[in-house]
Amino acid sequence: MLKKDRAKVIAMFLFLSAMVTALLTDNPAIESAHGFSSGPPAGNTGAPGELTCATSGCHQGSLNGGPGQFVIIAPAVYEPGETYQITVRHTTNDSSRRRWGFQLTALTTSNRKAGDLDNTNNLTIVLNDDGPGFNRQYIEHTLNGTFAGQTSQASWTFEWTAPDTDVGPVIFYAAGNQANNNGSNDGDQIYTVSDAVLSGPPVITSAEVSGKKLIVTGRNFDIGAELRLNDSKQKKTSNDSNNLTTRLTAAKSGKKIERGQTVMLEVVNPDGTRSEVFLFTRPL
């Protein structure tokens, strides 16, 4: 009797061990507890308040350190209520990349859900009312959308309907995985990217000098926007990491403006749209 009970215990232990092993691998037939071949849990896009597939422990590998590229292709400007096609694309010359994934969310500059995402095929799926605060929406790859065995590139196309009213710039945040398809969660390359969709041309509302810096505040500043002072392009100008579309900082332009001096400021977005000239007088 004791031998039979012992045999049952051993059999159960082996069964449970096999199940755990299966769940901890990226087996295409099984949704992985760590690899998430059929789509990651919500909240892994790298958006404010979120992790990524690398920092959350889903995948063990580099973060923005591989040779590949990961981009969001979206319109430069939106009209309220209109529907647009969005594409997320991986490319790489690393032939060991043989499985692909992504997750994306759309937020306002105050980090609220912006518009509605919609899948148009079985390569993507939408997650509603999830992530931080359970009030964000996500779209991500499905098991079919991992393109197992495919090399060089992968892409997904879906739809986004803009908010019914002008909510200002909308920022798409996405994280992508260029995986090696080795059946585990290690050796993968994770990338993050953001892309702003504006609601019109750039507008400057204020400016200030802080030490050597010239800080310009407004709205609809696209990522990579150019700042011009008296019609001269300013070097070392960047979007504020916490206010991507509402603040630009020119690292050394503040020292070019004397106290009491009035200058002309303009913001030029990468698509060529320009703000109206803003007159700024540095306080005495």
Secondary structure, 3 states (H helix, E strand, C coil): CHHHHHHHHHHHHHHHHHHHHHHCCCCCCCCCCCCCCCCCCCCCECCCCCCECCCCCCCEEEECCCCCEEEEECCCECCCCCEEEEEEEEECCCCCCCEEEEEEEEEECCCCECCEEECCCCCEEEEEEECHHHCEEEEEECCHHHCCCCCCEEEEEEEEECCCCCCCCEEEEEEEEEECCCCCCEEEEEEEEEEEEECCCCEEEEEEEECCEEEEEEECCCCCCEEEECCEECCCEEEECCEEEEEEEECCCHHHCCCCCEEEEEEECCCCCECCCEEEECCC
